Amino acid sequence: MAKQAKRSNARMGGASSSKMAKAGKSSSKRGTREPWTKQDLAELKKHSKSKTAVSKIAKAMGRSEGALRQKAYALELALGHRR
């Protein structure tokens, strides 16, 4: 019975320690969720009026295209104009 207990502890300890090691790493792909400032909103509105491509806006503002589209939708702005 002692052997079975050691085996189960070894299995549990090994799995949880590797999961903990992976959980400690931060992904470089995900950004932090920065709040939208009044300046950010004004810039987004300006780009919407000038019909700037979403990819260019994303690079200029340092936000993802999805974040820009979601905020534009919430503000009822036209974004992602096709030419």
N, CA, C and O of each residue as an XYZ file, in Angstrom:
332
protein
N       0.804     -1.174      0.000
C       0.000      0.000      0.000
C       0.867      1.266      0.000
O       0.480      2.295     -0.553
N       2.015      1.175      0.612
C       2.918      2.315      0.647
C       3.418      2.639     -0.758
O       3.606      3.809     -1.094
N       3.635      1.615     -1.578
C       4.093      1.832     -2.940
C       3.035      2.566     -3.761
O       3.363      3.439     -4.564
N       1.762      2.211     -3.558
C       0.686      2.864     -4.291
C       0.585      4.338     -3.909
O       0.354      5.186     -4.771
N       0.754      4.646     -2.646
C       0.684      6.025     -2.189
C       1.819      6.844     -2.784
O       1.614      7.993     -3.175
N       3.023      6.262     -2.857
C       4.160      6.970     -3.430
C       3.936      7.235     -4.914
O       4.268      8.308     -5.418
N       3.377      6.261     -5.604
C       3.131      6.422     -7.036
C       2.111      7.530     -7.291
O       2.305      8.366     -8.173
N       1.040      7.534     -6.526
C       0.007      8.549     -6.755
C       0.529      9.941     -6.393
O       0.209     10.916     -7.074
N       1.330     10.043     -5.329
C       1.907     11.340     -4.967
C       2.886     11.818     -6.031
O       2.930     13.005     -6.357
N       3.665     10.894     -6.567
C       4.627     11.257     -7.594
C       3.906     11.754     -8.841
O       4.333     12.721     -9.471
N       2.818     11.089     -9.189
C       2.054     11.504    -10.358
C       1.443     12.881    -10.146
O       1.509     13.747    -11.019
N       0.862     13.066     -9.002
C       0.198     14.338     -8.733
C       1.215     15.467     -8.619
O       0.986     16.558     -9.141
N       2.312     15.222     -7.956
C       3.330     16.254     -7.784
C       3.983     16.629     -9.096
O       4.247     17.805     -9.347
N       4.246     15.646     -9.932
C       4.887     15.907    -11.209
C       3.988     16.703    -12.140
O       4.452     17.606    -12.836
N       2.718     16.374    -12.153
C       1.794     17.066    -13.047
C       1.554     18.492    -12.583
O       1.527     19.418    -13.393
N       1.380     18.669    -11.283
C       1.068     20.017    -10.815
C       2.271     20.941    -10.903
O       2.114     22.136    -11.154
N       3.471     20.405    -10.700
C       4.641     21.274    -10.777
C       4.886     21.737    -12.204
O       5.303     22.876    -12.413
N       4.635     20.876    -13.197
C       4.832     21.302    -14.577
C       3.743     22.292    -14.991
O       4.002     23.201    -15.779
N       2.540     22.126    -14.472
C       1.476     23.076    -14.780
C       1.788     24.429    -14.159
O       1.530     25.470    -14.764
N       2.337     24.415    -12.965
C       2.662     25.655    -12.293
C       3.783     26.388    -13.025
O       3.791     27.617    -13.087
N       4.715     25.638    -13.571
C       5.813     26.253    -14.295
C       5.292     26.929    -15.557
O       5.741     28.020    -15.909
N       4.344     26.283    -16.241
C       3.765     26.867    -17.440
C       2.898     28.073    -17.103
O       2.868     29.045    -17.859
N       2.198     28.022    -15.987
C       1.316     29.113    -15.605
C       2.110     30.369    -15.265
O       1.581     31.472    -15.407
N       3.330     30.247    -14.832
C       4.146     31.383    -14.457
C       4.656     32.178    -15.649
O       5.002     33.351    -15.507
N       4.706     31.560    -16.816
C       5.196     32.241    -18.006
C       4.104     33.163    -18.542
O       2.921     32.822    -18.541
N       4.528     34.329    -18.995
C       3.560     35.244    -19.584
C       3.700     35.200    -21.099
O       4.809     35.104    -21.626
N       2.600     35.268    -21.778
C       2.599     35.231    -23.225
C       2.877     36.620    -23.766
O       2.289     37.597    -23.301
N       3.753     36.718    -24.726
C       4.085     38.019    -25.295
C       3.048     38.457    -26.327
O       3.056     39.615    -26.744
N       2.170     37.571    -26.743
C       1.180     37.910    -27.750
C       0.035     38.733    -27.169
O      -0.509     39.604    -27.847
N      -0.330     38.465    -25.930
C      -1.455     39.163    -25.333
C      -0.983     40.464    -24.704
O       0.006     40.496    -23.972
N      -1.693     41.514    -24.997
C      -1.375     42.794    -24.398
C      -2.196     42.993    -23.131
O      -3.127     42.241    -22.840
N      -1.833     43.993    -22.414
C      -2.627     44.325    -21.243
C      -3.792     45.178    -21.689
O      -3.687     45.918    -22.668
N      -4.864     45.085    -21.005
C      -6.060     45.823    -21.394
C      -5.978     47.247    -20.873
O      -6.304     47.531    -19.720
N      -5.543     48.113    -21.731
C      -5.383     49.517    -21.379
C      -6.732     50.218    -21.494
O      -7.465     49.985    -22.456
N      -7.066     51.054    -20.551
C      -8.324     51.794    -20.659
C      -8.242     52.817    -21.795
O      -7.166     53.320    -22.117
N      -9.390     53.113    -22.390
C      -9.457     54.086    -23.467
C      -9.489     55.486    -22.861
O     -10.343     55.792    -22.030
N      -8.559     56.325    -23.281
C      -8.529     57.701    -22.802
C      -9.343     58.580    -23.760
O      -9.719     58.138    -24.846
N      -9.604     59.790    -23.364
C     -10.325     60.726    -24.224
C      -9.526     61.006    -25.495
O     -10.093     61.189    -26.572
N      -8.210     61.038    -25.353
C      -7.352     61.264    -26.522
C      -7.439     60.086    -27.495
O      -7.459     60.281    -28.710
N      -7.490     58.864    -26.956
C      -7.620     57.673    -27.803
C      -8.931     57.707    -28.584
O      -8.960     57.401    -29.776
N     -10.007     58.077    -27.908
C     -11.310     58.130    -28.560
C     -11.338     59.201    -29.642
O     -11.904     58.991    -30.714
N     -10.728     60.348    -29.363
C     -10.673     61.423    -30.357
C      -9.873     60.978    -31.579
O     -10.249     61.266    -32.715
N      -8.768     60.272    -31.335
C      -7.942     59.778    -32.445
C      -8.702     58.747    -33.275
O      -8.619     58.753    -34.504
N      -9.435     57.869    -32.613
C     -10.224     56.862    -33.325
C     -11.300     57.531    -34.184
O     -11.527     57.120    -35.322
N     -11.952     58.545    -33.652
C     -12.977     59.274    -34.415
C     -12.356     59.982    -35.616
O     -12.942     60.013    -36.698
N     -11.168     60.549    -35.420
C     -10.469     61.239    -36.509
C     -10.135     60.255    -37.632
O     -10.332     60.551    -38.811
N      -9.628     59.088    -37.252
C      -9.292     58.066    -38.256
C     -10.545     57.552    -38.960
O     -10.507     57.241    -40.150
N     -11.637     57.464    -38.238
C     -12.884     57.002    -38.834
C     -13.356     57.980    -39.908
O     -13.785     57.569    -40.985
N     -13.274     59.257    -39.610
C     -13.701     60.278    -40.572
C     -12.794     60.318    -41.800
O     -13.259     60.552    -42.915
N     -11.497     60.087    -41.588
C     -10.561     60.129    -42.712
C     -10.466     58.789    -43.443
O      -9.705     58.651    -44.401
N     -11.234     57.814    -42.989
C     -11.302     56.479    -43.622
C      -9.946     55.791    -43.712
O      -9.591     55.217    -44.741
N      -9.197     55.859    -42.617
C      -7.899     55.190    -42.527
C      -8.114     53.686    -42.386
O      -9.069     53.257    -41.739
N      -7.252     52.896    -42.974
C      -7.334     51.437    -42.870
C      -7.136     51.003    -41.416
O      -6.344     51.596    -40.683
N      -7.856     49.973    -41.014
C      -7.809     49.504    -39.629
C      -6.404     49.047    -39.249
O      -5.962     49.276    -38.123
N      -5.707     48.411    -40.164
C      -4.350     47.939    -39.859
C      -3.411     49.110    -39.553
O      -2.549     49.001    -38.680
N      -3.571     50.212    -40.258
C      -2.728     51.384    -40.006
C      -3.082     52.035    -38.675
O      -2.202     52.493    -37.946
N      -4.380     52.072    -38.363
C      -4.814     52.633    -37.075
C      -4.256     51.794    -35.933
O      -3.788     52.330    -34.929
N      -4.310     50.468    -36.095
C      -3.833     49.557    -35.049
C      -2.350     49.783    -34.764
O      -1.939     49.813    -33.604
N      -1.565     49.937    -35.790
C      -0.132     50.176    -35.604
C       0.122     51.534    -34.960
O       0.992     51.665    -34.099
N      -0.638     52.540    -35.376
C      -0.442     53.893    -34.848
C      -0.849     53.994    -33.378
O      -0.202     54.690    -32.596
N      -1.925     53.295    -33.006
C      -2.440     53.413    -31.642
C      -1.902     52.341    -30.704
O      -2.046     52.456    -29.487
N      -1.286     51.306    -31.253
C      -0.750     50.236    -30.417
C      -1.826     49.340    -29.841
O      -1.677     48.813    -28.739
N      -2.904     49.166    -30.575
C      -4.007     48.289    -30.158
C      -4.287     47.303    -31.284
O      -3.882     47.516    -32.427
N      -4.977     46.233    -30.952
C      -5.281     45.237    -31.970
C      -6.429     45.724    -32.853
O      -7.198     46.606    -32.471
N      -6.523     45.133    -34.034
C      -7.606     45.485    -34.940
C      -8.957     45.148    -34.317
O      -9.925     45.893    -34.477
N      -9.019     44.028    -33.609
C     -10.258     43.625    -32.954
C     -10.697     44.613    -31.888
O     -11.884     44.912    -31.757
N      -9.732     45.119    -31.127
C     -10.049     46.102    -30.083
C     -10.603     47.378    -30.702
O     -11.548     47.971    -30.182
N     -10.009     47.796    -31.814
C     -10.474     48.995    -32.497
C     -11.874     48.802    -33.058
O     -12.721     49.689    -32.958
N     -12.109     47.636    -33.651
C     -13.434     47.368    -34.220
C     -14.504     47.314    -33.130
O     -15.608     47.826    -33.317
N     -14.183     46.700    -32.001
C     -15.152     46.611    -30.909
C     -15.492     47.987    -30.357
O     -16.659     48.286    -30.104
N     -14.483     48.822    -30.172
C     -14.728     50.162    -29.628
C     -15.500     51.005    -30.643
O     -16.400     51.755    -30.266
N     -15.158     50.887    -31.910
C     -15.870     51.639    -32.945
C     -17.335     51.213    -33.004
O     -18.223     52.047    -33.177
N     -17.580     49.926    -32.860
C     -18.955     49.421    -32.864
C     -19.719     49.967    -31.663
O     -20.878     50.359    -31.792
N     -19.082     49.996    -30.504
C     -19.730     50.505    -29.297
C     -20.046     51.998    -29.416
O     -21.047     52.472    -28.879
N     -19.186     52.731    -30.121
C     -19.393     54.168    -30.306
C     -20.200     54.492    -31.561
O     -20.448     55.658    -31.870
N     -20.602     53.449    -32.274
C     -21.353     53.572    -33.525
C     -20.579     54.375    -34.567
O     -21.133     55.241    -35.244
N     -19.289     54.070    -34.678
C     -18.431     54.695    -35.680
C     -18.235     53.739    -36.842
O     -18.201     52.523    -36.653
N     -18.106     54.284    -38.036
C     -17.791     53.475    -39.189
C     -16.287     53.231    -39.191
O     -15.493     54.164    -39.072
N     -15.912     51.978    -39.325
C     -14.493     51.626    -39.317
C     -14.287     50.431    -40.224
O     -15.173     49.587    -40.351
N     -13.140     50.352    -40.848
C     -12.862     49.244    -41.740
C     -13.452     49.495    -43.104
O     -14.094     48.622    -43.688
N     -13.230     50.692    -43.607
C     -13.793     51.088    -44.898
C     -13.125     50.309    -46.014
O     -11.912     50.100    -46.001
N     -13.906     49.893    -46.958
C     -13.356     49.196    -48.119
C     -13.206     50.193    -49.258
O     -14.051     51.063    -49.470
N     -12.123     50.041    -49.971
C     -11.899     50.973    -51.080
C     -11.882     50.240    -52.390
O     -11.705     50.858    -53.441
